[in-house]
Amino acid sequence: MDLGRAATLAALLGGAPCTSADYGPAFDDPDVDAVDICLPHNLHAPVAVEAAQAGKHILCEKPIADTLEAADQMIGTAERAGVVLMIAENERFSPLYRKMHDLLQQGVIGQPALVQRTRECYLTRSFMEERRWFLDAKAAAGGVMMSGGVHDFETLRMLIGEVESVYALRARQRFLEMEGDDTSVALVRFRNGVVGTLVESFVVKSLTTASGPEVHTLRVDGDLGSLAVEDGQTIRLFSEREDWRLGERLVQHEIAVPGQDTFALEIAHFVQCVRTGETPITSGRSQRRPLEIVLAAYRSMATGQPVTLDSSE
């Protein structure tokens, strides 16, 4: 707990925000309607349960929890208390991925067959010093497959559909200070027959990642064309459909998607759900599924065998 840092942030906000080394006062304060849980992954559930029991609406960082049992406890407690439980999965609010979703639904590339997703990161010393808990496999509930994979499996669920099975491998550790996986790969089969690859790494070193930004790529191929994203703001579309040709000529289309702050979008959605009572897009129940897939990936890494997911979801 860094009260000095908290006080600095409070001063930036203006007014008279309260800072405390314990979350108890916020839960006891009748003027507090909602809380935003930004803690190590293994602390999400116990704090969320207390918040729900105190009658507070909850926005909780992803992943929802470190185990399915903990996630179920959060979901059940929030439902019994009648409070909103939303998971802060900001990528579900990305205009870029929502546009890709719309294009896929329009059938611009026909029936998808293959999806490829990469998340390339380079953990810097400053990141290690500011979030030391992330080096602890228990606190982080794993490594990059949990931190990045839970994002990416949810994005693929939005674009492609539900996952049927996953086979995952962990690479030889290069980031020795970290207990969890620093690089892992998953081979995924979806219920609709699409197959895909997911590459997650904290040790991809390039001029771009060394300066801080992560590189996320995504490509979906179908029987009529492909959709691809490499720069985070432009969709490259190739389609053999007549309405996407230039006369008789096949062309590649560059579709620019204006960037927006996905964190601001998710928070606005949370506030709307609190005010209206509607179910969040990233409700606790919906975000249990990407956690289940990631945990299946870790079981696969441990056993060397593919893991089939429960089809009842």
Backbone torsions as a table, in degrees:
resi	resn	phi	psi	omega
1	MET	NA	125.6	-178.1
2	ASP	-116.2	90.0	-177.9
3	LEU	-66.6	-30.5	177.6
4	GLY	-63.2	-43.4	178.4
5	ARG	-66.0	-38.1	178.7
6	ALA	-63.6	-41.3	179.8
7	ALA	-65.4	-37.0	177.7
8	THR	-63.1	-44.6	178.9
9	LEU	-65.6	-38.4	178.6
10	ALA	-61.2	-40.7	179.1
11	ALA	-64.4	-37.1	178.6
12	LEU	-65.7	-32.6	-179.4
13	LEU	-73.2	-25.9	-178.3
14	GLY	80.6	178.6	-178.5
15	GLY	70.9	-144.6	-178.6
16	ALA	-135.2	61.5	178.2
17	PRO	-66.9	146.8	-179.0
18	CYS	-93.4	138.7	173.9
19	THR	-118.8	146.3	-177.5
20	SER	-154.4	152.0	176.8
21	ALA	-82.6	-1.2	-178.0
22	ASP	-136.6	141.7	179.8
23	TYR	-80.5	-7.3	-177.7
24	GLY	-53.9	-47.0	-179.2
25	PRO	-58.3	-34.8	178.9
26	ALA	-67.2	-38.8	-179.9
27	PHE	-71.1	-27.1	179.9
28	ASP	-85.6	-14.1	-174.8
29	ASP	-81.3	117.5	-179.5
30	PRO	-66.9	-17.4	178.8
31	ASP	-81.2	-10.0	178.9
32	VAL	-91.4	116.1	-179.2
33	ASP	-92.2	-30.0	-173.0
34	ALA	-147.8	156.4	178.1
35	VAL	-129.5	152.3	177.3
36	ASP	-116.7	113.6	-175.5
37	ILE	-93.2	113.1	179.6
38	CYS	-126.1	78.1	-173.8
39	LEU	-132.0	168.6	171.7
40	PRO	-51.4	148.9	-170.3
41	HIS	-57.7	-35.5	-177.1
42	ASN	-76.3	-5.3	177.5
43	LEU	-101.3	-6.2	-178.5
44	HIS	-56.8	-51.2	-173.2
45	ALA	-65.0	-52.7	-177.3
46	PRO	-60.0	-37.4	-179.5
47	VAL	-74.3	-39.5	178.9
48	ALA	-64.0	-39.4	178.4
49	VAL	-62.2	-44.5	177.8
50	GLU	-63.1	-40.3	179.7
51	ALA	-62.7	-45.5	-179.7
52	ALA	-63.4	-42.1	179.2
53	GLN	-64.5	-25.5	176.6
54	ALA	-85.8	0.1	177.4
55	GLY	82.6	20.5	-178.5
56	LYS	-97.2	137.4	170.9
57	HIS	-70.0	150.9	-168.8
58	ILE	-129.6	124.9	164.9
59	LEU	-109.5	116.4	-174.9
60	CYS	-119.4	134.6	177.8
61	GLU	-59.8	155.2	175.7
62	LYS	-78.8	156.1	-9.5
63	PRO	-69.4	161.9	-178.3
64	ILE	-54.4	-40.4	-179.2
65	ALA	-161.1	-175.7	179.6
66	ASP	-95.8	-15.6	177.5
67	THR	-139.9	160.9	177.4
68	LEU	-67.7	-34.8	178.8
69	GLU	-63.3	-41.3	178.4
70	ALA	-67.4	-39.0	177.7
71	ALA	-62.5	-42.9	179.5
72	ASP	-63.9	-35.8	177.2
73	GLN	-64.6	-43.1	177.1
74	MET	-60.8	-48.6	-177.3
75	ILE	-61.9	-47.9	-178.1
76	GLY	-63.5	-43.1	-179.1
77	THR	-65.0	-42.4	179.6
78	ALA	-64.4	-40.7	-179.7
79	GLU	-66.3	-42.4	178.9
80	ARG	-66.1	-33.2	-179.7
81	ALA	-82.1	-13.5	-180.0
82	GLY	72.4	31.0	178.8
83	VAL	-111.2	158.3	177.9
84	VAL	-76.8	130.5	171.3
85	LEU	-119.3	111.7	179.8
86	MET	-124.2	137.4	177.1
87	ILE	-96.7	135.6	-173.9
88	ALA	-80.3	69.2	176.4
89	GLU	-96.0	86.1	-171.4
90	ASN	-65.8	-25.2	-176.5
91	GLU	-67.9	-21.3	175.7
92	ARG	-67.3	-17.0	-178.5
93	PHE	-102.9	5.1	-178.9
94	SER	-67.8	121.9	176.9
95	PRO	-59.1	-30.8	-179.7
96	LEU	-64.5	-49.9	-177.5
97	TYR	-73.8	-29.9	176.6
98	ARG	-68.2	-35.4	175.9
99	LYS	-67.0	-42.6	176.6
100	MET	-59.8	-41.8	177.7
101	HIS	-58.1	-46.1	-179.0
102	ASP	-63.2	-41.8	179.5
103	LEU	-64.0	-40.8	178.1
104	LEU	-64.8	-40.6	179.1
105	GLN	-64.8	-29.1	178.0
106	GLN	-78.8	-6.6	177.3
107	GLY	74.3	27.5	-175.3
108	VAL	-66.1	-23.9	177.0
109	ILE	-115.1	17.4	-179.9
110	GLY	73.9	-142.8	179.6
111	GLN	-88.2	120.0	178.5
112	PRO	-61.5	146.5	178.1
113	ALA	-126.3	-33.4	-173.4
114	LEU	-140.3	136.1	174.6
115	VAL	-130.3	138.1	-179.5
116	GLN	-130.5	126.8	-176.8
117	ARG	-130.1	132.6	174.8
118	THR	-129.0	146.2	174.3
119	ARG	-129.9	109.1	-174.8
120	GLU	-109.8	117.9	-178.0
121	CYS	-133.8	157.1	177.5
122	TYR	-132.2	102.6	-177.8
123	LEU	-68.6	121.5	-179.1
124	THR	-93.6	166.0	-179.9
125	ARG	-60.1	-38.9	-178.8
126	SER	-62.8	-38.1	178.2
127	PHE	-63.5	-42.6	-179.7
128	MET	-62.7	-38.1	-176.6
129	GLU	-76.3	-33.3	-178.1
130	GLU	-82.9	-25.6	-178.8
131	ARG	-131.3	60.0	-176.8
132	ARG	-60.3	-29.1	-179.1
133	TRP	-59.7	-25.0	-176.4
134	PHE	-69.6	-18.0	178.4
135	LEU	-77.8	-14.6	-179.1
136	ASP	-90.2	117.0	-175.9
137	ALA	-61.7	-30.4	179.1
138	LYS	-72.2	-47.5	-179.5
139	ALA	-64.5	-38.0	-177.6
140	ALA	-88.9	-6.0	-177.6
141	ALA	57.3	36.6	-180.0
142	GLY	129.2	-138.1	-179.3
143	GLY	-141.9	-129.4	-173.8
144	VAL	-69.0	-29.3	178.2
145	MET	-65.5	-32.0	175.9
146	MET	-77.4	-49.9	-175.5
147	SER	-66.1	-48.9	-178.9
148	GLY	-93.4	-37.1	-176.4
149	GLY	-63.8	-34.8	180.0
150	VAL	-64.9	-33.3	172.1
151	HIS	-63.0	-52.6	-167.8
152	ASP	-74.3	-34.7	174.3
153	PHE	-63.8	-36.1	178.4
154	GLU	-68.4	-39.7	176.4
155	THR	-61.5	-43.4	-179.9
156	LEU	-67.6	-34.4	175.1
157	ARG	-61.8	-41.3	179.8
158	MET	-64.7	-40.0	-174.6
159	LEU	-85.4	-40.4	-169.6
160	ILE	-108.0	-44.1	-177.3
161	GLY	133.6	-168.0	-174.7
162	GLU	-74.9	146.3	179.9
163	VAL	-84.1	135.3	177.8
164	GLU	-94.9	-44.6	-178.6
165	SER	-152.6	160.0	-179.6
166	VAL	-142.6	138.9	175.2
167	TYR	-126.9	121.8	-172.1
168	ALA	-128.6	150.3	178.5
169	LEU	-130.6	142.5	176.0
170	ARG	-105.7	132.7	179.9
171	ALA	-78.8	163.6	173.4
172	ARG	-58.1	133.1	-174.6
173	GLN	-67.6	130.3	174.2
174	ARG	-114.0	-26.3	178.6
175	PHE	-93.9	85.2	-166.1
176	LEU	-69.5	-22.1	179.0
177	GLU	-72.3	-13.9	-174.6
178	MET	-101.8	131.9	-179.1
179	GLU	-79.4	-37.5	-178.8
180	GLY	-77.6	175.8	-178.9
181	ASP	-64.6	131.3	175.2
182	ASP	-95.2	-19.0	176.8
183	THR	-147.9	128.6	177.0
184	SER	-151.7	156.6	-175.6
185	VAL	-132.1	141.1	177.8
186	ALA	-126.5	137.5	171.1
187	LEU	-103.7	124.8	-169.8
188	VAL	-121.1	137.9	169.8
189	ARG	-116.3	130.4	178.8
190	PHE	-95.5	160.0	-177.5
191	ARG	-62.5	-26.9	-178.6
192	ASN	-87.0	6.6	176.5
193	GLY	95.9	-11.3	176.4
194	VAL	-66.4	142.5	173.5
195	VAL	-116.2	157.1	-177.3
196	GLY	-155.8	165.1	174.8
197	THR	-123.1	144.5	179.0
198	LEU	-129.1	119.7	179.5
199	VAL	-115.0	121.2	-178.1
200	GLU	-123.0	127.5	-180.0
201	SER	-152.1	138.8	173.5
202	PHE	-97.7	0.7	-175.2
203	VAL	-127.5	35.9	173.0
204	VAL	-89.2	110.1	-173.1
205	LYS	-105.2	118.0	175.9
206	SER	-144.2	172.7	178.8
207	LEU	-60.2	-36.1	-179.9
208	THR	-69.1	-53.7	-175.4
209	THR	-69.4	-29.9	179.3
210	ALA	-65.7	-24.1	179.5
211	SER	-89.9	-1.1	174.2
212	GLY	126.5	-48.7	-175.3
213	PRO	-65.5	147.9	170.9
214	GLU	-88.0	155.9	176.6
215	VAL	-115.3	119.8	179.0
216	HIS	-117.0	125.1	176.5
217	THR	-119.7	151.5	-179.3
218	LEU	-150.4	131.9	178.7
219	ARG	-140.5	134.1	176.4
220	VAL	-125.1	125.1	178.5
221	ASP	-112.0	135.5	177.1
222	GLY	-128.8	-176.3	-176.4
223	ASP	-73.7	-11.2	179.4
224	LEU	-116.4	-0.8	-178.9
225	GLY	161.0	-158.0	-176.0
226	SER	-149.9	154.7	171.9
227	LEU	-123.2	134.8	-178.2
228	ALA	-143.6	144.0	176.2
229	VAL	-131.7	129.7	178.3
230	GLU	-128.2	-27.3	-174.6
231	ASP	-106.5	2.2	178.3
232	GLY	79.0	4.0	-179.0
233	GLN	-145.5	-4.5	-178.5
234	THR	-132.9	132.2	175.7
235	ILE	-100.3	124.3	174.5
236	ARG	-94.7	118.2	-177.3
237	LEU	-114.8	125.9	170.2
238	PHE	-121.3	126.6	-178.6
239	SER	-142.7	139.5	175.3
240	GLU	-87.3	-2.5	178.3
241	ARG	-62.8	142.7	-175.4
242	GLU	-59.1	-37.2	-176.9
243	ASP	-73.0	-6.2	176.0
244	TRP	-111.5	7.9	175.6
245	ARG	-89.2	161.4	172.9
246	LEU	-106.7	90.9	-170.5
247	GLY	68.7	-120.6	176.8
248	GLU	-97.2	-0.6	-172.2
249	ARG	-94.6	136.1	173.6
250	LEU	-79.8	136.2	-178.5
251	VAL	-137.2	162.1	173.3
252	GLN	-103.5	130.4	-178.0
253	HIS	-100.6	137.7	175.3
254	GLU	-107.2	111.5	-177.0
255	ILE	-106.6	106.3	179.8
256	ALA	-81.1	133.4	178.8
257	VAL	-117.0	115.3	-179.2
258	PRO	-55.9	132.5	-178.9
259	GLY	-73.6	147.0	174.7
260	GLN	-138.7	158.0	178.9
261	ASP	-76.4	104.1	-175.9
262	THR	-67.8	-26.7	177.7
263	PHE	-70.1	-39.9	176.5
264	ALA	-64.9	-38.5	179.3
265	LEU	-64.8	-42.4	-179.4
266	GLU	-67.4	-39.2	-180.0
267	ILE	-67.3	-39.6	177.4
268	ALA	-62.0	-39.1	178.2
269	HIS	-65.7	-40.0	178.0
270	PHE	-61.0	-47.6	179.8
271	VAL	-60.7	-41.6	178.3
272	GLN	-60.9	-42.7	-179.4
273	CYS	-66.2	-38.4	177.1
274	VAL	-62.7	-42.0	-177.1
275	ARG	-73.5	-34.8	-173.3
276	THR	-102.8	-19.4	-176.9
277	GLY	83.6	5.0	179.4
278	GLU	-72.3	156.9	180.0
279	THR	-77.7	129.5	-180.0
280	PRO	-63.3	150.8	173.5
281	ILE	-57.7	-38.4	180.0
282	THR	-109.5	58.5	179.1
283	SER	-65.9	167.4	176.9
284	GLY	-58.8	-41.8	-179.6
285	ARG	-64.7	-41.2	-178.9
286	SER	-69.4	-33.1	-176.5
287	GLN	-88.3	0.3	169.7
288	ARG	-68.2	-32.5	-174.5
289	ARG	-66.2	-49.2	178.0
290	PRO	-61.0	-32.5	174.7
291	LEU	-63.2	-43.3	179.0
292	GLU	-59.3	-40.4	-179.1
293	ILE	-67.5	-43.6	179.4
294	VAL	-63.0	-43.2	178.7
295	LEU	-63.9	-34.5	174.8
296	ALA	-64.3	-38.3	177.4
297	ALA	-62.2	-41.0	177.9
298	TYR	-66.9	-36.6	175.9
299	ARG	-64.0	-38.6	178.3
300	SER	-64.6	-41.8	177.2
301	MET	-59.1	-39.3	-176.0
302	ALA	-74.6	-34.7	-174.5
303	THR	-98.9	-19.7	-176.0
304	GLY	76.4	14.0	-177.8
305	GLN	-123.7	151.1	173.7
306	PRO	-66.2	151.6	179.9
307	VAL	-120.4	126.7	176.7
308	THR	-91.6	134.4	-177.2
309	LEU	-89.5	157.7	177.2
310	ASP	-61.4	128.5	-177.5
311	SER	-90.3	5.4	-176.0
312	SER	-80.0	-13.2	-178.2
313	GLU	-68.2	NA	NA
